[in-house]
Amino acid sequence: MIFKKPLKVEKDENNRVPPGQTVTNNFPVLTDGPAPDVEKSEWVFEIKYQNELLRSFNWEEFNNLKQETITTDIHCVTRWSKLDTVWNGVYVEDLLDGLIDPEKHKFVMAFCFGGYTTNLPLEDLMDKKGSVVTTFDGKDLEKDHGGPARLLVPHLYLWKSAKWVKGLHLGESDRPGYWEQYGYHMYGDPWKEQRFWND
């Protein structure tokens, strides 16, 4: 695990911070290994079910979709929280529009450049709860923070907001992703402190 930037903390006075978390003004960088170099000209976002490609977007096509500004708090499993972060991107429900089969598509595996994966219930990406974002604080998303694009699922711990995302696999069952295989919680609700398997 790579850590960058010192963690500067302050008190939260708005009751917006889950148990065990501390507010920071910084944006700490945590990765397992080096951040992959992903050129926008090579970036393609794919939506699949089993081996079937349902839809894909290159960088230009993705950025021609309806873009949303999302202001939200984020919470890392390493116990820091950052409030009022501002992102720009596309809601997952818009990427999946017209594709969902409720009988087949109940869970999602996000897959990424560099080999990272993480699992989520599909419902946790719908109703504006999940998005694929390309900017942070009005600037292109930096490589260390998942650029050119990352998943953003702010109501769950930040490891579920997969960096360097390049697609979603839809499925009928829940399977552990990268960190989940190493003992992280299958769901990751920060308000319930679901950090590890037995939490």
Beta strands, then each sheet from edge to edge (+ up, - down):
strand 1: 2-4
strand 2: 9-10
strand 3: 22-24
strand 4: 29-31
strand 5: 44-49
strand 6: 52-58
strand 7: 68-75
strand 8: 80-91
strand 9: 107-112
strand 10: 117-121
strand 11: 131-136
strand 12: 139-140
strand 13: 150-152
strand 14: 165-171
sheet 1: 1+ 4-
sheet 2: 2+ 3- 8- 7+
sheet 3: 2+ 3- 8- 11+ 12-
sheet 4: 2+ 3- 8- 11+ 13-
sheet 5: 6+ 5- 14- 9+ 10-
end
